[in-house]
Amino acid sequence: MSLAGWIAASAARHPNRLALRHVGGELTYDGLAREVDAIGRAMVAAGVQRGQYVGWLGPSSAAQLAALFACARLGAVLMLLNWRLTPHEHHGMLADCPIALLVVDEPYIQACAEHDVAAGRGCRVARGQVTNGWTGFDEFVARGSHAELPTAPGAGSAPVLLCWTSGSNAKPKGVLLSANALQACADASVEMHALTADDRILTTTPLFHVGGLNIQTTPALRAGCSVTLHARFDPDATLDAIERERITLASLVPAQIEVLLAHPRWATADLGSLRAVTTGSTFVPQHQILAMHRRGVPLLQVWGATETSPISACLRLGEEVLKAGSAGRAALGVELRIVDQQERDVPTGQSGEILVRGANVMNGYQGDPEGTARALRAGWFHSGDSGYLDAEGYLYVNGRFKDMIISGGENVSPAEIEALLIECPEIAEVAVIGRPDQRWGEVPVAVVVPKPGVSIGRELVLGLCEGRLARYKHPKEVVFLPALPRTALGKVRREELRRAVEGDQGRGL
């Protein structure tokens, strides 16, 4: 069944089952199916055609999910925008996209209007206070009441979703994912979670992140589960939902888990309904794995990228203790390879770049054929991540392939050092980068952000490595900064750190 028909099929099976609990109330599957149809007809009346883009800026909402399935019906492409970005950044994202419709929620309407975001390029709809030149959302929907939806959905191989991702040096890239890719990701999610219609899902990660949308949320709607959707992450609201709604599955990034572990309610919260929590998007500290398991909650790791929808490797239920720290085996329908810089397969246990092949892989980057050609070669997506496979095929991710430090001929993984140092309670953030060295070629340098009000020194940081890492992996210097420089999408700007380290900036702060 195509993505366009998921909600209608769930509504036919159990129309009165709760589909979504959200900030605006609740929707049954029959109600959600009607919402999909209403937004689809409104898009038709607004002139949205196959291959055109529908932008949406606002907190996670039921309407955004309905818009995704409506776009699949029309053959259009939904683009969920990061509300943490500025109008200037949104301008850059929309510049090369054939926008037919932009929907903006409060409190972002005024800023978008003042900066003419997408002005003169399709219909602009305000979900909130209507401003000059914009259409109110209720009017937008009403205009479509008599429009006819296409009799055939968009092609499964055509893009249906555009998600933004960024590197440390370049502007964000628009990743085009097809309906088939979302279908493959849903298949992988069902298999890894043993997902059934009886599950109750909690989504707190923003839907503009491919993980928030596709690790559990869209698979759950296909399976007929009930999904609780929070507009933003709040630790009290998260624990309240788990206890009150008897949540069985949740997806949380490590930063969210860290907030929960520090919360006064963590030790006594009733987590008995949880079958598992899924995490990923970055390296998972060992203390988080242990803390979750001590509370009797399996922590399942996922590895992937925006370009892979994202599930490419995952731990299944029952593997979380035996293979703690691993990102798991290849997901259902996915192949993994580990290659060296000449793209030759490396032996088991040896690190190299992780390559992915499967129906979950993107169509390409919006407006960037050269970038697409670099990322997709000979049928494989080159992730840029470094890792290795053990003898049983479990993946261990240990950094970015291009960030690997080669010191005295030995490969040094920044992520391995970072994972060790971040365990220190006095350290808030850490990044390890390579600095040119006349003798060794490169040496690792630790860039450390102390926690507020804490004073730590070089000796304390370096002492954390004693007896736990081989000597050649030890940082040769420590640079202290008040914060790590990050991109608009939250990734560490490692090139900026390299410049700071090479100039010894920040030392002693």
N, C-alpha and C positions, 0 to 999 in steps of 0.2 A: 504494500500500500504506500502511495506517495505521501510526502509530508503534508500536502494540501488537504488530505483526507483524514489525518489523524484525529482531529477533534470531533469531526462528524461521526467517525466510527466509534469513538468512545461514548459519544452522546447516544448513539443508537443502542449500544450495549447496556448502558446504565445512565439514563438521562438525569436522574435525580441525585446521583452521587456528587459529593462536593469535589469540584475540580480545583478551585483556587480560593484561598483565604488571603485577602490582601488589605491594604490600608483603606480601601473604599468599601469593604464589606466582604461578601462571599458570592461565588459563582458556581452553580452546578455545571455539569458537562453540557446539559442542554442550554443553559444560559451562556456559557462560553462559546458554544457553537453559534448562537445567535449574535454574539458580540463579534465574532470573526466575520460573519456574513455582513453585518452592518458596516463594519470598518472597510471591508472589501468593496461594498457597493459605494461607499463614500469616496474611496480611492478612484473608482471608475468614474464617478461624476466629476471628480477633480481633474480628470484627464490623465491619470497614471496609466502608463502602457507597459507592455512587456519590455524588460531590459532597463527600465528607468528606476531611479533610486528614490526611496522614501526615507528621509532622515527623521530621527526622533531624539530629542534632547530632554531628559528628565529622569527622576528617580525610577527605579524598577517598579513596574505596574502591570496590572492585568491587561491594560490596553496595548502595551508594548508586545506582550505575548500574542494577543489576538492579531496584531498587525503583522507579526511574522507569518502566521498561517494564512492571513489574507494575501500577503505578498506571494506566498507559494501558489495560491490559487490564481493570481493574476499574472505570474511570471515576472514580477517586479523584485527589487532587491531592497531589503531592509537594512538601514545603517543606523545602529544605536550609538549615539555620541556620548563621550565621557563628560559628565557634568562638572568634573573637577577642572576642565580646561577653560581657557579664556575664549571670548569671541574671536580674537585674532587667530588662535589656533584652529578654531572651527572653520574660519574662512579658508585656511590652507587645506583642510581636509575636504571641503566641499568644492574647491576650485576645479578639480578635474572630473567631478562626478555629474552625470546628467540628472540633476535633482528635479523631480516633478512635484515633490511635496515635502515640506518640513513641518513637523509638529513639535511644539515647544511647551513644556510644562512650567508652571510657577516653581521656583522664583527666577527663572532664566529668561522670561519673555522680554522684560524691559531691556536687558543688556543686549539681547539679540536684535531687538528693534532699533536700539540706538546705534548699533554697529552695522546695521543693514545686512545681517547674516542671510545669505541666499536671496537677497533682494532681486526682484525681476526674474527669478528662475523658478517658476512654478508657484503653487499655492502655499501660503504660510498660515498655519493654524495654531491658535493659542489655546492651551488647556488651562485657562485661568483668566486673569484680567486681559480683555481684548484691547489691543492698541491699534493705532491708525494703520490701515493697509493690511491688517490681519483679519482672519476669519475665526470666530469662536468655534470651539470643538462641537458643541451641540448643533450649531448651524451646519457645520461641515458634515456631520452624520445625517442630519435631516435632508440635506440636498441629495443624498444618495438613496433615499428611501425607495425610489422607483427605478433605480439603475439595475441593469442586468449583469450578473456575474458571468465570467466565461464558462462555457460548458466543459472545457478541458483545462486542466491545471498546467502550469508551466512545466517545461521539460525538467526531468530529475537531474540532468547533467548541467543545467544552467545555474548561474549564481542566484542564490536567494538571500544571502546574508553577507554583509560587509562588516568585518571587525577590524579595529585598528590595533596595530602593534608597533613597537618602536625598538630600535637599537640604541646604543649609547652615543652614537655620533650623528645619525641621520634623522631626518624628519620622520614622523610616523608613516607606516606603510599600511595601505588598505588591503586586507586579506579577503579574497572572494571565495566563499564556501557555497557549494551546491546543496540542493535538497538531498542528493544521494550521499553527500558527506555527512550531513546531519543524521540521515538514516543509519549510516554505518556507525557513527558515534553512539547513537541510541542503542544499537545492537550490542555494542561493547559494554555500555553501561548496564544494560539488563543482565548480561552474562556475569560481569564482575560483582554486581551487587545482589545477584539472585533476586532481581526486582520483580515484585508482583503487584497486582492492583490493590492489595491490602496495605501497601506501604504508605506512610505519611512522611512527606518530604519537607524539609525546611531549607529555604534559599535565602541567604543573607548577603552573598557576594553579588555585586551589581551585574545586571544582565548585559551591560555593554562589555563585560569581560566574557570571553567565550566559555570559560570554566563555569561561571555563574549561570550561564544560559544552557550549556550542553552537557555538563558532567552528570547532572541529575534532573534538572528542571524539564527540559523538553523530552527526555526519555520517560520521565514519570507521567507526563501528559499523554504520551502515546500509550503507555501501559494502563491508563485509567486510574492512577494514584491520586491522592489528595495532596496538593502543594500549598504550603504556607509561604507567602512571598513578602519579605520585609523590604521596605523602600531603601533602608540603610541598615548597616550593622550596628546593633546596640547590645552589649553583653547581658543586661537585665532582660531585655525583650527576648533575646535568644534563649536564655535559661527559662524564662516564663513559658515560651512556646513549647520547649521540649517537655516541660513538666505538665502543662495544662492540656496540650494537644497530643501528648503521647507520641512524639515524633520518633520515627524508626530509622530514618536516614537523613544525614545532613552533610553538606559540603562546606568546609571552612579552610581558608588559607592559613598558613602558619602564623601570620600576624594576628589574625582573629583568635586562634587557639591560645596564643600567648596572653592576650587580654583576658580570656576566660580563665586561664590558669591563675592569674593574679587577682581574680575577683573574689571578694569575701564569701560569695555563695558557692564557689566551686566545690569545696570539700563536702558540702551537705546537699547539693542539688540532686534531685531525683532524676538520674540518667538511665533508669532501668528499662525504658522503652527503646533505647537506641540499639539498633542492630550493628551500626557502624557509623563512623565519621570518615569522610573521604577528604584528603588534602593533597596539595601539590602546588604548582606554579613557581615554587622555589624550593630550596633545600630545607628539609624538615629536621630541626634539632632533635638530638637523641632524647633530651629531657622531656620534650613534648610527647614523643612516642611512649616513653615509660609512664608519664603522668596519665595519659589517656588509658593505657592498659591497666594501670593500678585502679582506675575507676570502673574497670570492666567494660570499657568501650573499645572495640577493635578500631584501629586507625589504619585505613587503607590508603596507600600512596598511589598517585597517578602521575605519569610523566607524559608530556606532550607539548604542543605549542599551539598558538592561535592558528597556524597554518595546517594543523592536523585535527582541528575541530573540538576538543584537543586530545581526546584519549588515544594514546599510542601504546603505552605500557601501563600495567596496573597490577596491584596485588588483589587477589580474590579473597573472599571470606575464608578464614582458616589458614591463610598464609602470613597473616600480619605479625605473628610472634616468631615463627620459624625464620622468616626473611625480613625481620625488622630492619629498616634502613634502606631496603631495596625499593626501587620503583616498580618492581614486579616483572612479569613476563609480557611478551607482546600481547596486545589486546586482541580480541576476537576479530579476525579478518585482516590483521596487520602483520607485516614483516619488518624485522629490524636487522640492520647490519652495523658493524663497527669497522671503520676504515681508517687508514693512515692518511698522511698528507698527499700521497700519490693515489688515493682512493683504492688501495688494496686492502682486502679483508685482513684483520689482525687476529692473532691467536686468542683463544679463550683466556680471559683474565687480563688482557692487555687493553689499555685505554686507547681510544681514538674517537673520531667523530661519529655521532649516532645518525644513521640514515633510516628513513621510514618510507614504506610503500604500502598503499592500501586505498580503499575507496574513501577513507576519511580525509585524505590529503586535499588541499586547496586547489582551485582552478588556477590561481595565480594572484599577482599583486595588481590592484587597480592602477591603470595608467603607467605601468612600469614593466615593459616587456624584458628589458635587460635584467632587472632584479629577479623576475620570474625565471629567466633562463639560468641564472646563477643558482637559484634555490632548487629548481626542478631539473635534474639531469639524469638521463637514461632511465626515467621512470621512478627515480628515488628523490625524496625530499631531503635536502642536506640541512640538518637542524642547526648546525653550529655548536651544539652541545657536545661535551666530552663525557665518555663513560665507558663501561666495559660490561660484558656478559660473563656470568659465572658458568660452571659446567652444566648447570641445570637450566640455563637460559634466562636467569633473572638479571635484570638490568640494574646497574649501579651508576648513577649520574654524579660526576665529580667536577663539573665546571663547564665553562665555555671553551670550545676547542681553540679558538683564536686567543683566549686569555691564558692558555697553558704557559707556565714559566719553565724555560729550559735552563737549568743551572748546572754548569759543569757536566753537560751531557745527560743529566737526569731530568725527567719530567716532574714538575711540581704543580699539583692542582691547587689553585687558590681556594676552591670551595672546601677542600679538606681542612685547610688551616682555619678558614673562616668558621667552619662548623665547630671546631675545637674552641676557638677564642670566644665565640658568642655564648658559650656555656657559662662564662664568667659573669656573676651577678652585677659587677660594676660596669660592664660594657653594654651600651645600648645598641650600637651598630658597629660593624666591622667590614672592611673590604681589604683584600690582599691583591697587590699588583706587582708586576715585575719592574725592576729598575736596572738599566744597563750597568754592567760591571766589567772592568777591564780583565779581571782574572777569570771569573766564572761565566761571563757572557750576560747572565741576568742573575739577580738575587731577589728573593721575595721581601716585600716591605708591607707591614701591616698599617692600615689607616684605621684609627680607632676613634669612636665617638663615646666618651664616658656618659654614664647616666647622669641626669641633672643633680647637681649638688655633690657629686662624687669626684674625688681627686685621685687619679691613679698615675703611676709612672711607668717608664719603659721597662724597668726590671720586672715589675709584676706581670706585664703582658708577655714578655719573653719567657718568664718562668713557667707560664702555662703550658709551654711546649715541651718542657723537660720530661724525658722519659715516655712521652706520648707520641712524638714524631721523630722520624729520622733526622739527624743533625742537618743534612742538606736542605730540609724543608723548613727549618727554623727561620722566621723573619730576621733579616739582618739590621733592620731599623724599624722604629715605631713612630708614626706621625699622628698627632692628635688634632682633630678638627671638631668644631661644634656640631656639624652635621655633614652627612655624605651628600654630594651633589647628585641630583636625580633628574631624569627626564620628566616630562609632563605625565607620562604613564607610569612613573614610579621606579623605573630601572636606574641603577647606579651608572653615572657617567664616568666610566673607567678611564677614558682618554683624559678627561679633566683631572682625575686623580693622578694619572701618570705625570701630567705637567706639574702638579703641585708637589709630588714627591721628588721629581727631578730638580725642582727649584728649592726643595726643602721648605716649602711653604707649610704653615700650620704647626710647625714643631714647637712644642712647649705650651700650646694653648690649653 
